Amino acid sequence: MTTEMLIALAERSITVILLTSGPLLIVALATGLSVSIFQATTQIQEQTLAFVPKIVAVLVGIVIFGPWMIGTVMTFAEDIFENLARYIG
């Protein structure tokens, strides 16, 4: 393997990480922001109130985005194994 190939692999792995984690982070961010706005308007200052909606929202996000996330990671892993077999064998 050349240095250029390793750099390209590192770039692609970072891209896959950002693509697969992005939707869940956005869901958690939007849920946390809406709960914070709700807490500010109602003046409820309960610390633990923000955690339950975030957990539920992320679980729903995993159900919705899970198949796509698994497919993206599996495609990346298959490409790595194909390239590894090409250079080892």
PDB file of N, CA, C and O in Angstrom, chain B, residues numbered from 101:
ATOM      1  N   MET B 101       0.836  -1.174   0.000  1.00  0.00           N
ATOM      2  CA  MET B 101       0.000   0.000   0.000  1.00  0.00           C
ATOM      3  C   MET B 101       0.880   1.236   0.000  1.00  0.00           C
ATOM      4  O   MET B 101       1.909   1.301   0.673  1.00  0.00           O
ATOM      5  N   THR B 102       0.452   2.186  -0.757  1.00  0.00           N
ATOM      6  CA  THR B 102       1.207   3.422  -0.822  1.00  0.00           C
ATOM      7  C   THR B 102       0.650   4.429   0.187  1.00  0.00           C
ATOM      8  O   THR B 102      -0.411   4.230   0.779  1.00  0.00           O
ATOM      9  N   THR B 103       1.382   5.483   0.354  1.00  0.00           N
ATOM     10  CA  THR B 103       0.966   6.523   1.289  1.00  0.00           C
ATOM     11  C   THR B 103      -0.325   7.184   0.814  1.00  0.00           C
ATOM     12  O   THR B 103      -1.195   7.507   1.622  1.00  0.00           O
ATOM     13  N   GLU B 104      -0.446   7.381  -0.488  1.00  0.00           N
ATOM     14  CA  GLU B 104      -1.655   8.005  -1.028  1.00  0.00           C
ATOM     15  C   GLU B 104      -2.890   7.149  -0.758  1.00  0.00           C
ATOM     16  O   GLU B 104      -3.969   7.670  -0.472  1.00  0.00           O
ATOM     17  N   MET B 105      -2.719   5.834  -0.852  1.00  0.00           N
ATOM     18  CA  MET B 105      -3.850   4.943  -0.605  1.00  0.00           C
ATOM     19  C   MET B 105      -4.265   4.996   0.864  1.00  0.00           C
ATOM     20  O   MET B 105      -5.457   4.982   1.171  1.00  0.00           O
ATOM     21  N   LEU B 106      -3.303   5.055   1.759  1.00  0.00           N
ATOM     22  CA  LEU B 106      -3.630   5.146   3.181  1.00  0.00           C
ATOM     23  C   LEU B 106      -4.320   6.459   3.520  1.00  0.00           C
ATOM     24  O   LEU B 106      -5.244   6.486   4.333  1.00  0.00           O
ATOM     25  N   ILE B 107      -3.878   7.540   2.902  1.00  0.00           N
ATOM     26  CA  ILE B 107      -4.520   8.831   3.133  1.00  0.00           C
ATOM     27  C   ILE B 107      -5.946   8.819   2.592  1.00  0.00           C
ATOM     28  O   ILE B 107      -6.861   9.330   3.238  1.00  0.00           O
ATOM     29  N   ALA B 108      -6.135   8.238   1.406  1.00  0.00           N
ATOM     30  CA  ALA B 108      -7.484   8.133   0.838  1.00  0.00           C
ATOM     31  C   ALA B 108      -8.382   7.267   1.717  1.00  0.00           C
ATOM     32  O   ALA B 108      -9.560   7.576   1.895  1.00  0.00           O
ATOM     33  N   LEU B 109      -7.833   6.187   2.268  1.00  0.00           N
ATOM     34  CA  LEU B 109      -8.602   5.320   3.167  1.00  0.00           C
ATOM     35  C   LEU B 109      -8.981   6.065   4.447  1.00  0.00           C
ATOM     36  O   LEU B 109     -10.103   5.933   4.936  1.00  0.00           O
ATOM     37  N   ALA B 110      -8.053   6.840   4.983  1.00  0.00           N
ATOM     38  CA  ALA B 110      -8.344   7.621   6.188  1.00  0.00           C
ATOM     39  C   ALA B 110      -9.410   8.676   5.912  1.00  0.00           C
ATOM     40  O   ALA B 110     -10.296   8.892   6.739  1.00  0.00           O
ATOM     41  N   GLU B 111      -9.332   9.329   4.763  1.00  0.00           N
ATOM     42  CA  GLU B 111     -10.337  10.335   4.399  1.00  0.00           C
ATOM     43  C   GLU B 111     -11.714   9.695   4.255  1.00  0.00           C
ATOM     44  O   GLU B 111     -12.714  10.234   4.730  1.00  0.00           O
ATOM     45  N   ARG B 112     -11.753   8.542   3.594  1.00  0.00           N
ATOM     46  CA  ARG B 112     -13.039   7.864   3.400  1.00  0.00           C
ATOM     47  C   ARG B 112     -13.600   7.368   4.728  1.00  0.00           C
ATOM     48  O   ARG B 112     -14.811   7.408   4.942  1.00  0.00           O
ATOM     49  N   SER B 113     -12.728   6.900   5.621  1.00  0.00           N
ATOM     50  CA  SER B 113     -13.221   6.427   6.916  1.00  0.00           C
ATOM     51  C   SER B 113     -13.795   7.576   7.737  1.00  0.00           C
ATOM     52  O   SER B 113     -14.806   7.397   8.416  1.00  0.00           O
ATOM     53  N   ILE B 114     -13.180   8.737   7.690  1.00  0.00           N
ATOM     54  CA  ILE B 114     -13.715   9.896   8.399  1.00  0.00           C
ATOM     55  C   ILE B 114     -15.052  10.316   7.798  1.00  0.00           C
ATOM     56  O   ILE B 114     -15.978  10.685   8.521  1.00  0.00           O
ATOM     57  N   THR B 115     -15.145  10.256   6.468  1.00  0.00           N
ATOM     58  CA  THR B 115     -16.408  10.586   5.809  1.00  0.00           C
ATOM     59  C   THR B 115     -17.514   9.624   6.224  1.00  0.00           C
ATOM     60  O   THR B 115     -18.638  10.049   6.490  1.00  0.00           O
ATOM     61  N   VAL B 116     -17.202   8.328   6.281  1.00  0.00           N
ATOM     62  CA  VAL B 116     -18.202   7.338   6.689  1.00  0.00           C
ATOM     63  C   VAL B 116     -18.613   7.562   8.139  1.00  0.00           C
ATOM     64  O   VAL B 116     -19.792   7.445   8.475  1.00  0.00           O
ATOM     65  N   ILE B 117     -17.659   7.880   8.991  1.00  0.00           N
ATOM     66  CA  ILE B 117     -17.979   8.151  10.399  1.00  0.00           C
ATOM     67  C   ILE B 117     -18.906   9.349  10.519  1.00  0.00           C
ATOM     68  O   ILE B 117     -19.888   9.300  11.259  1.00  0.00           O
ATOM     69  N   LEU B 118     -18.606  10.423   9.801  1.00  0.00           N
ATOM     70  CA  LEU B 118     -19.447  11.617   9.875  1.00  0.00           C
ATOM     71  C   LEU B 118     -20.833  11.364   9.293  1.00  0.00           C
ATOM     72  O   LEU B 118     -21.831  11.838   9.834  1.00  0.00           O
ATOM     73  N   LEU B 119     -20.897  10.614   8.188  1.00  0.00           N
ATOM     74  CA  LEU B 119     -22.201  10.330   7.579  1.00  0.00           C
ATOM     75  C   LEU B 119     -23.068   9.452   8.465  1.00  0.00           C
ATOM     76  O   LEU B 119     -24.276   9.668   8.554  1.00  0.00           O
ATOM     77  N   THR B 120     -22.472   8.469   9.122  1.00  0.00           N
ATOM     78  CA  THR B 120     -23.278   7.555   9.928  1.00  0.00           C
ATOM     79  C   THR B 120     -23.648   8.137  11.284  1.00  0.00           C
ATOM     80  O   THR B 120     -24.703   7.804  11.824  1.00  0.00           O
ATOM     81  N   SER B 121     -22.814   8.990  11.840  1.00  0.00           N
ATOM     82  CA  SER B 121     -23.146   9.563  13.147  1.00  0.00           C
ATOM     83  C   SER B 121     -23.930  10.861  13.028  1.00  0.00           C
ATOM     84  O   SER B 121     -24.590  11.272  13.982  1.00  0.00           O
ATOM     85  N   GLY B 122     -23.871  11.500  11.890  1.00  0.00           N
ATOM     86  CA  GLY B 122     -24.519  12.790  11.700  1.00  0.00           C
ATOM     87  C   GLY B 122     -26.016  12.820  11.956  1.00  0.00           C
ATOM     88  O   GLY B 122     -26.485  13.676  12.706  1.00  0.00           O
ATOM     89  N   PRO B 123     -26.787  11.910  11.356  1.00  0.00           N
ATOM     90  CA  PRO B 123     -28.243  11.972  11.581  1.00  0.00           C
ATOM     91  C   PRO B 123     -28.643  11.829  13.045  1.00  0.00           C
ATOM     92  O   PRO B 123     -29.546  12.525  13.508  1.00  0.00           O
ATOM     93  N   LEU B 124     -27.989  10.944  13.770  1.00  0.00           N
ATOM     94  CA  LEU B 124     -28.335  10.777  15.188  1.00  0.00           C
ATOM     95  C   LEU B 124     -27.924  11.988  16.014  1.00  0.00           C
ATOM     96  O   LEU B 124     -28.626  12.371  16.950  1.00  0.00           O
ATOM     97  N   LEU B 125     -26.797  12.588  15.675  1.00  0.00           N
ATOM     98  CA  LEU B 125     -26.381  13.795  16.395  1.00  0.00           C
ATOM     99  C   LEU B 125     -27.329  14.952  16.127  1.00  0.00           C
ATOM    100  O   LEU B 125     -27.624  15.735  17.030  1.00  0.00           O
ATOM    101  N   ILE B 126     -27.810  15.068  14.891  1.00  0.00           N
ATOM    102  CA  ILE B 126     -28.753  16.130  14.558  1.00  0.00           C
ATOM    103  C   ILE B 126     -30.081  15.916  15.286  1.00  0.00           C
ATOM    104  O   ILE B 126     -30.685  16.869  15.778  1.00  0.00           O
ATOM    105  N   VAL B 127     -30.533  14.659  15.353  1.00  0.00           N
ATOM    106  CA  VAL B 127     -31.766  14.356  16.081  1.00  0.00           C
ATOM    107  C   VAL B 127     -31.606  14.704  17.557  1.00  0.00           C
ATOM    108  O   VAL B 127     -32.500  15.312  18.147  1.00  0.00           O
ATOM    109  N   ALA B 128     -30.492  14.331  18.155  1.00  0.00           N
ATOM    110  CA  ALA B 128     -30.258  14.641  19.572  1.00  0.00           C
ATOM    111  C   ALA B 128     -30.152  16.148  19.794  1.00  0.00           C
ATOM    112  O   ALA B 128     -30.644  16.668  20.795  1.00  0.00           O
ATOM    113  N   LEU B 129     -29.512  16.844  18.863  1.00  0.00           N
ATOM    114  CA  LEU B 129     -29.383  18.294  18.985  1.00  0.00           C
ATOM    115  C   LEU B 129     -30.737  18.977  18.898  1.00  0.00           C
ATOM    116  O   LEU B 129     -31.042  19.859  19.700  1.00  0.00           O
ATOM    117  N   ALA B 130     -31.549  18.575  17.930  1.00  0.00           N
ATOM    118  CA  ALA B 130     -32.871  19.188  17.770  1.00  0.00           C
ATOM    119  C   ALA B 130     -33.767  18.894  18.975  1.00  0.00           C
ATOM    120  O   ALA B 130     -34.501  19.767  19.439  1.00  0.00           O
ATOM    121  N   THR B 131     -33.701  17.676  19.470  1.00  0.00           N
ATOM    122  CA  THR B 131     -34.506  17.320  20.645  1.00  0.00           C
ATOM    123  C   THR B 131     -34.051  18.099  21.873  1.00  0.00           C
ATOM    124  O   THR B 131     -34.880  18.621  22.619  1.00  0.00           O
ATOM    125  N   GLY B 132     -32.753  18.181  22.087  1.00  0.00           N
ATOM    126  CA  GLY B 132     -32.238  18.937  23.228  1.00  0.00           C
ATOM    127  C   GLY B 132     -32.584  20.410  23.154  1.00  0.00           C
ATOM    128  O   GLY B 132     -32.898  21.035  24.167  1.00  0.00           O
ATOM    129  N   LEU B 133     -32.526  20.965  21.947  1.00  0.00           N
ATOM    130  CA  LEU B 133     -32.874  22.378  21.778  1.00  0.00           C
ATOM    131  C   LEU B 133     -34.351  22.619  22.059  1.00  0.00           C
ATOM    132  O   LEU B 133     -34.711  23.593  22.721  1.00  0.00           O
ATOM    133  N   SER B 134     -35.205  21.733  21.556  1.00  0.00           N
ATOM    134  CA  SER B 134     -36.638  21.923  21.794  1.00  0.00           C
ATOM    135  C   SER B 134     -36.987  21.725  23.277  1.00  0.00           C
ATOM    136  O   SER B 134     -37.834  22.443  23.807  1.00  0.00           O
ATOM    137  N   VAL B 135     -36.357  20.778  23.939  1.00  0.00           N
ATOM    138  CA  VAL B 135     -36.602  20.595  25.376  1.00  0.00           C
ATOM    139  C   VAL B 135     -36.084  21.795  26.156  1.00  0.00           C
ATOM    140  O   VAL B 135     -36.721  22.222  27.119  1.00  0.00           O
ATOM    141  N   SER B 136     -34.961  22.337  25.766  1.00  0.00           N
ATOM    142  CA  SER B 136     -34.419  23.523  26.447  1.00  0.00           C
ATOM    143  C   SER B 136     -35.334  24.725  26.271  1.00  0.00           C
ATOM    144  O   SER B 136     -35.550  25.489  27.211  1.00  0.00           O
ATOM    145  N   ILE B 137     -35.869  24.891  25.074  1.00  0.00           N
ATOM    146  CA  ILE B 137     -36.815  25.994  24.848  1.00  0.00           C
ATOM    147  C   ILE B 137     -38.071  25.790  25.685  1.00  0.00           C
ATOM    148  O   ILE B 137     -38.600  26.738  26.265  1.00  0.00           O
ATOM    149  N   PHE B 138     -38.547  24.537  25.744  1.00  0.00           N
ATOM    150  CA  PHE B 138     -39.717  24.236  26.571  1.00  0.00           C
ATOM    151  C   PHE B 138     -39.435  24.529  28.037  1.00  0.00           C
ATOM    152  O   PHE B 138     -40.285  25.087  28.732  1.00  0.00           O
ATOM    153  N   GLN B 139     -38.248  24.158  28.514  1.00  0.00           N
ATOM    154  CA  GLN B 139     -37.901  24.414  29.910  1.00  0.00           C
ATOM    155  C   GLN B 139     -37.784  25.911  30.185  1.00  0.00           C
ATOM    156  O   GLN B 139     -38.175  26.383  31.253  1.00  0.00           O
ATOM    157  N   ALA B 140     -37.248  26.652  29.226  1.00  0.00           N
ATOM    158  CA  ALA B 140     -37.096  28.089  29.436  1.00  0.00           C
ATOM    159  C   ALA B 140     -38.439  28.804  29.448  1.00  0.00           C
ATOM    160  O   ALA B 140     -38.640  29.749  30.212  1.00  0.00           O
ATOM    161  N   THR B 141     -39.352  28.353  28.602  1.00  0.00           N
ATOM    162  CA  THR B 141     -40.652  29.036  28.559  1.00  0.00           C
ATOM    163  C   THR B 141     -41.531  28.675  29.751  1.00  0.00           C
ATOM    164  O   THR B 141     -42.301  29.511  30.223  1.00  0.00           O
ATOM    165  N   THR B 142     -41.429  27.456  30.238  1.00  0.00           N
ATOM    166  CA  THR B 142     -42.259  27.048  31.378  1.00  0.00           C
ATOM    167  C   THR B 142     -41.552  27.219  32.711  1.00  0.00           C
ATOM    168  O   THR B 142     -42.158  26.998  33.760  1.00  0.00           O
ATOM    169  N   GLN B 143     -40.310  27.602  32.695  1.00  0.00           N
ATOM    170  CA  GLN B 143     -39.473  27.795  33.874  1.00  0.00           C
ATOM    171  C   GLN B 143     -39.363  26.536  34.716  1.00  0.00           C
ATOM    172  O   GLN B 143     -39.279  26.603  35.942  1.00  0.00           O
ATOM    173  N   ILE B 144     -39.365  25.389  34.051  1.00  0.00           N
ATOM    174  CA  ILE B 144     -39.091  24.118  34.728  1.00  0.00           C
ATOM    175  C   ILE B 144     -37.584  23.905  34.665  1.00  0.00           C
ATOM    176  O   ILE B 144     -37.019  23.815  33.575  1.00  0.00           O
ATOM    177  N   GLN B 145     -36.938  23.826  35.797  1.00  0.00           N
ATOM    178  CA  GLN B 145     -35.484  23.704  35.825  1.00  0.00           C
ATOM    179  C   GLN B 145     -35.049  22.317  36.291  1.00  0.00           C
ATOM    180  O   GLN B 145     -34.110  22.192  37.077  1.00  0.00           O
ATOM    181  N   GLU B 146     -35.707  21.309  35.824  1.00  0.00           N
ATOM    182  CA  GLU B 146     -35.350  19.931  36.177  1.00  0.00           C
ATOM    183  C   GLU B 146     -34.203  19.467  35.272  1.00  0.00           C
ATOM    184  O   GLU B 146     -34.318  19.508  34.047  1.00  0.00           O
ATOM    185  N   GLN B 147     -33.113  19.033  35.875  1.00  0.00           N
ATOM    186  CA  GLN B 147     -31.927  18.642  35.117  1.00  0.00           C
ATOM    187  C   GLN B 147     -32.149  17.370  34.306  1.00  0.00           C
ATOM    188  O   GLN B 147     -31.637  17.241  33.194  1.00  0.00           O
ATOM    189  N   THR B 148     -32.902  16.443  34.855  1.00  0.00           N
ATOM    190  CA  THR B 148     -33.045  15.141  34.199  1.00  0.00           C
ATOM    191  C   THR B 148     -34.117  15.137  33.119  1.00  0.00           C
ATOM    192  O   THR B 148     -34.255  14.143  32.407  1.00  0.00           O
ATOM    193  N   LEU B 149     -34.873  16.207  32.977  1.00  0.00           N
ATOM    194  CA  LEU B 149     -35.941  16.245  31.992  1.00  0.00           C
ATOM    195  C   LEU B 149     -35.427  16.149  30.564  1.00  0.00           C
ATOM    196  O   LEU B 149     -36.130  15.637  29.692  1.00  0.00           O
ATOM    197  N   ALA B 150     -34.239  16.623  30.310  1.00  0.00           N
ATOM    198  CA  ALA B 150     -33.715  16.634  28.943  1.00  0.00           C
ATOM    199  C   ALA B 150     -33.245  15.255  28.491  1.00  0.00           C
ATOM    200  O   ALA B 150     -33.185  15.006  27.287  1.00  0.00           O
ATOM    201  N   PHE B 151     -32.913  14.360  29.400  1.00  0.00           N
ATOM    202  CA  PHE B 151     -32.314  13.088  29.008  1.00  0.00           C
ATOM    203  C   PHE B 151     -33.306  12.108  28.402  1.00  0.00           C
ATOM    204  O   PHE B 151     -32.994  11.461  27.402  1.00  0.00           O
ATOM    205  N   VAL B 152     -34.479  11.986  28.978  1.00  0.00           N
ATOM    206  CA  VAL B 152     -35.445  10.989  28.500  1.00  0.00           C
ATOM    207  C   VAL B 152     -35.904  11.288  27.075  1.00  0.00           C
ATOM    208  O   VAL B 152     -35.910  10.372  26.252  1.00  0.00           O
ATOM    209  N   PRO B 153     -36.289  12.525  26.736  1.00  0.00           N
ATOM    210  CA  PRO B 153     -36.662  12.773  25.338  1.00  0.00           C
ATOM    211  C   PRO B 153     -35.509  12.555  24.355  1.00  0.00           C
ATOM    212  O   PRO B 153     -35.726  12.088  23.236  1.00  0.00           O
ATOM    213  N   LYS B 154     -34.289  12.892  24.770  1.00  0.00           N
ATOM    214  CA  LYS B 154     -33.138  12.654  23.889  1.00  0.00           C
ATOM    215  C   LYS B 154     -32.929  11.172  23.645  1.00  0.00           C
ATOM    216  O   LYS B 154     -32.682  10.760  22.511  1.00  0.00           O
ATOM    217  N   ILE B 155     -33.024  10.371  24.684  1.00  0.00           N
ATOM    218  CA  ILE B 155     -32.831   8.930  24.545  1.00  0.00           C
ATOM    219  C   ILE B 155     -33.901   8.341  23.635  1.00  0.00           C
ATOM    220  O   ILE B 155     -33.601   7.526  22.763  1.00  0.00           O
ATOM    221  N   VAL B 156     -35.144   8.751  23.839  1.00  0.00           N
ATOM    222  CA  VAL B 156     -36.232   8.245  22.999  1.00  0.00           C
ATOM    223  C   VAL B 156     -36.042   8.689  21.554  1.00  0.00           C
ATOM    224  O   VAL B 156     -36.241   7.897  20.632  1.00  0.00           O
ATOM    225  N   ALA B 157     -35.661   9.943  21.348  1.00  0.00           N
ATOM    226  CA  ALA B 157     -35.467  10.452  19.990  1.00  0.00           C
ATOM    227  C   ALA B 157     -34.316   9.738  19.286  1.00  0.00           C
ATOM    228  O   ALA B 157     -34.417   9.428  18.099  1.00  0.00           O
ATOM    229  N   VAL B 158     -33.236   9.476  19.993  1.00  0.00           N
ATOM    230  CA  VAL B 158     -32.107   8.774  19.379  1.00  0.00           C
ATOM    231  C   VAL B 158     -32.488   7.332  19.069  1.00  0.00           C
ATOM    232  O   VAL B 158     -32.082   6.806  18.032  1.00  0.00           O
ATOM    233  N   LEU B 159     -33.251   6.682  19.931  1.00  0.00           N
ATOM    234  CA  LEU B 159     -33.702   5.320  19.638  1.00  0.00           C
ATOM    235  C   LEU B 159     -34.609   5.291  18.409  1.00  0.00           C
ATOM    236  O   LEU B 159     -34.504   4.384  17.583  1.00  0.00           O
ATOM    237  N   VAL B 160     -35.487   6.265  18.287  1.00  0.00           N
ATOM    238  CA  VAL B 160     -36.322   6.351  17.085  1.00  0.00           C
ATOM    239  C   VAL B 160     -35.453   6.631  15.861  1.00  0.00           C
ATOM    240  O   VAL B 160     -35.698   6.087  14.784  1.00  0.00           O
ATOM    241  N   GLY B 161     -34.442   7.475  16.026  1.00  0.00           N
ATOM    242  CA  GLY B 161     -33.508   7.737  14.928  1.00  0.00           C
ATOM    243  C   GLY B 161     -32.748   6.497  14.512  1.00  0.00           C
ATOM    244  O   GLY B 161     -32.495   6.296  13.325  1.00  0.00           O
ATOM    245  N   ILE B 162     -32.378   5.658  15.476  1.00  0.00           N
ATOM    246  CA  ILE B 162     -31.687   4.408  15.142  1.00  0.00           C
ATOM    247  C   ILE B 162     -32.618   3.490  14.360  1.00  0.00           C
ATOM    248  O   ILE B 162     -32.189   2.829  13.414  1.00  0.00           O
ATOM    249  N   VAL B 163     -33.880   3.445  14.746  1.00  0.00           N
ATOM    250  CA  VAL B 163     -34.841   2.615  14.010  1.00  0.00           C
ATOM    251  C   VAL B 163     -35.000   3.130  12.584  1.00  0.00           C
ATOM    252  O   VAL B 163     -35.063   2.341  11.642  1.00  0.00           O
ATOM    253  N   ILE B 164     -35.065   4.433  12.424  1.00  0.00           N
ATOM    254  CA  ILE B 164     -35.273   5.010  11.090  1.00  0.00           C
ATOM    255  C   ILE B 164     -34.009   4.946  10.246  1.00  0.00           C
ATOM    256  O   ILE B 164     -34.052   4.498   9.100  1.00  0.00           O
ATOM    257  N   PHE B 165     -32.874   5.393  10.805  1.00  0.00           N
ATOM    258  CA  PHE B 165     -31.638   5.489  10.036  1.00  0.00           C
ATOM    259  C   PHE B 165     -30.752   4.253  10.130  1.00  0.00           C
ATOM    260  O   PHE B 165     -29.753   4.152   9.418  1.00  0.00           O
ATOM    261  N   GLY B 166     -31.112   3.305  11.009  1.00  0.00           N
ATOM    262  CA  GLY B 166     -30.268   2.132  11.237  1.00  0.00           C
ATOM    263  C   GLY B 166     -29.933   1.317  10.001  1.00  0.00           C
ATOM    264  O   GLY B 166     -28.761   1.013   9.781  1.00  0.00           O
ATOM    265  N   PRO B 167     -30.921   0.947   9.177  1.00  0.00           N
ATOM    266  CA  PRO B 167     -30.587   0.158   7.983  1.00  0.00           C
ATOM    267  C   PRO B 167     -29.637   0.882   7.030  1.00  0.00           C
ATOM    268  O   PRO B 167     -28.739   0.270   6.452  1.00  0.00           O
ATOM    269  N   TRP B 168     -29.842   2.180   6.872  1.00  0.00           N
ATOM    270  CA  TRP B 168     -28.947   2.941   6.005  1.00  0.00           C
ATOM    271  C   TRP B 168     -27.539   3.021   6.607  1.00  0.00           C
ATOM    272  O   TRP B 168     -26.547   2.907   5.888  1.00  0.00           O
ATOM    273  N   MET B 169     -27.458   3.216   7.917  1.00  0.00           N
ATOM    274  CA  MET B 169     -26.159   3.291   8.581  1.00  0.00           C
ATOM    275  C   MET B 169     -25.408   1.968   8.461  1.00  0.00           C
ATOM    276  O   MET B 169     -24.213   1.951   8.165  1.00  0.00           O
ATOM    277  N   ILE B 170     -26.111   0.863   8.691  1.00  0.00           N
ATOM    278  CA  ILE B 170     -25.478  -0.452   8.587  1.00  0.00           C
ATOM    279  C   ILE B 170     -25.019  -0.713   7.156  1.00  0.00           C
ATOM    280  O   ILE B 170     -23.932  -1.248   6.937  1.00  0.00           O
ATOM    281  N   GLY B 171     -25.844  -0.335   6.186  1.00  0.00           N
ATOM    282  CA  GLY B 171     -25.461  -0.518   4.786  1.00  0.00           C
ATOM    283  C   GLY B 171     -24.224   0.279   4.416  1.00  0.00           C
ATOM    284  O   GLY B 171     -23.360  -0.215   3.692  1.00  0.00           O
ATOM    285  N   THR B 172     -24.131   1.500   4.902  1.00  0.00           N
ATOM    286  CA  THR B 172     -22.967   2.342   4.615  1.00  0.00           C
ATOM    287  C   THR B 172     -21.704   1.751   5.221  1.00  0.00           C
ATOM    288  O   THR B 172     -20.667   1.691   4.561  1.00  0.00           O
ATOM    289  N   VAL B 173     -21.784   1.316   6.468  1.00  0.00           N
ATOM    290  CA  VAL B 173     -20.612   0.738   7.135  1.00  0.00           C
ATOM    291  C   VAL B 173     -20.229  -0.598   6.492  1.00  0.00           C
ATOM    292  O   VAL B 173     -19.045  -0.896   6.334  1.00  0.00           O
ATOM    293  N   MET B 174     -21.230  -1.400   6.122  1.00  0.00           N
ATOM    294  CA  MET B 174     -20.942  -2.690   5.487  1.00  0.00           C
ATOM    295  C   MET B 174     -20.273  -2.503   4.126  1.00  0.00           C
ATOM    296  O   MET B 174     -19.340  -3.232   3.788  1.00  0.00           O
ATOM    297  N   THR B 175     -20.740  -1.541   3.353  1.00  0.00           N
ATOM    298  CA  THR B 175     -20.104  -1.259   2.060  1.00  0.00           C
ATOM    299  C   THR B 175     -18.660  -0.829   2.255  1.00  0.00           C
ATOM    300  O   THR B 175     -17.777  -1.260   1.514  1.00  0.00           O
ATOM    301  N   PHE B 176     -18.417   0.009   3.235  1.00  0.00           N
ATOM    302  CA  PHE B 176     -17.053   0.451   3.517  1.00  0.00           C
ATOM    303  C   PHE B 176     -16.179  -0.723   3.957  1.00  0.00           C
ATOM    304  O   PHE B 176     -15.036  -0.844   3.515  1.00  0.00           O
ATOM    305  N   ALA B 177     -16.709  -1.585   4.823  1.00  0.00           N
ATOM    306  CA  ALA B 177     -15.942  -2.743   5.291  1.00  0.00           C
ATOM    307  C   ALA B 177     -15.655  -3.708   4.142  1.00  0.00           C
ATOM    308  O   ALA B 177     -14.553  -4.251   4.058  1.00  0.00           O
ATOM    309  N   GLU B 178     -16.624  -3.929   3.261  1.00  0.00           N
ATOM    310  CA  GLU B 178     -16.392  -4.804   2.109  1.00  0.00           C
ATOM    311  C   GLU B 178     -15.307  -4.250   1.206  1.00  0.00           C
ATOM    312  O   GLU B 178     -14.467  -5.000   0.707  1.00  0.00           O
ATOM    313  N   ASP B 179     -15.318  -2.935   0.991  1.00  0.00           N
ATOM    314  CA  ASP B 179     -14.267  -2.314   0.175  1.00  0.00           C
ATOM    315  C   ASP B 179     -12.893  -2.480   0.815  1.00  0.00           C
ATOM    316  O   ASP B 179     -11.909  -2.736   0.121  1.00  0.00           O
ATOM    317  N   ILE B 180     -12.825  -2.335   2.131  1.00  0.00           N
ATOM    318  CA  ILE B 180     -11.544  -2.513   2.815  1.00  0.00           C
ATOM    319  C   ILE B 180     -11.048  -3.949   2.665  1.00  0.00           C
ATOM    320  O   ILE B 180      -9.877  -4.171   2.360  1.00  0.00           O
ATOM    321  N   PHE B 181     -11.932  -4.922   2.878  1.00  0.00           N
ATOM    322  CA  PHE B 181     -11.517  -6.321   2.776  1.00  0.00           C
ATOM    323  C   PHE B 181     -11.134  -6.700   1.353  1.00  0.00           C
ATOM    324  O   PHE B 181     -10.205  -7.483   1.155  1.00  0.00           O
ATOM    325  N   GLU B 182     -11.840  -6.156   0.348  1.00  0.00           N
ATOM    326  CA  GLU B 182     -11.459  -6.429  -1.036  1.00  0.00           C
ATOM    327  C   GLU B 182     -10.082  -5.858  -1.353  1.00  0.00           C
ATOM    328  O   GLU B 182      -9.265  -6.523  -1.990  1.00  0.00           O
ATOM    329  N   ASN B 183      -9.823  -4.634  -0.914  1.00  0.00           N
ATOM    330  CA  ASN B 183      -8.512  -4.037  -1.160  1.00  0.00           C
ATOM    331  C   ASN B 183      -7.420  -4.746  -0.380  1.00  0.00           C
ATOM    332  O   ASN B 183      -6.299  -4.879  -0.870  1.00  0.00           O
ATOM    333  N   LEU B 184      -7.725  -5.198   0.806  1.00  0.00           N
ATOM    334  CA  LEU B 184      -6.738  -5.931   1.621  1.00  0.00           C
ATOM    335  C   LEU B 184      -6.393  -7.256   0.959  1.00  0.00           C
ATOM    336  O   LEU B 184      -5.224  -7.635   0.889  1.00  0.00           O
ATOM    337  N   ALA B 185      -7.410  -7.958   0.472  1.00  0.00           N
ATOM    338  CA  ALA B 185      -7.151  -9.242  -0.205  1.00  0.00           C
ATOM    339  C   ALA B 185      -6.365  -9.036  -1.492  1.00  0.00           C
ATOM    340  O   ALA B 185      -5.553  -9.885  -1.860  1.00  0.00           O
ATOM    341  N   ARG B 186      -6.588  -7.946  -2.164  1.00  0.00           N
ATOM    342  CA  ARG B 186      -5.863  -7.646  -3.402  1.00  0.00           C
ATOM    343  C   ARG B 186      -4.382  -7.423  -3.137  1.00  0.00           C
ATOM    344  O   ARG B 186      -3.543  -7.823  -3.944  1.00  0.00           O
ATOM    345  N   TYR B 187      -4.049  -6.786  -2.012  1.00  0.00           N
ATOM    346  CA  TYR B 187      -2.646  -6.459  -1.732  1.00  0.00           C
ATOM    347  C   TYR B 187      -1.921  -7.551  -0.984  1.00  0.00           C
ATOM    348  O   TYR B 187      -0.699  -7.662  -1.089  1.00  0.00           O
ATOM    349  N   ILE B 188      -2.646  -8.363  -0.229  1.00  0.00           N
ATOM    350  CA  ILE B 188      -1.985  -9.464   0.487  1.00  0.00           C
ATOM    351  C   ILE B 188      -1.782 -10.666  -0.417  1.00  0.00           C
ATOM    352  O   ILE B 188      -0.712 -11.272  -0.449  1.00  0.00           O
ATOM    353  N   GLY B 189      -2.847 -10.998  -1.157  1.00  0.00           N
ATOM    354  CA  GLY B 189      -2.803 -12.203  -1.969  1.00  0.00           C
ATOM    355  C   GLY B 189      -2.253 -12.045  -3.297  1.00  0.00           C
ATOM    356  O   GLY B 189      -2.178 -13.014  -4.053  1.00  0.00           O
TER     357      GLY B 189
END
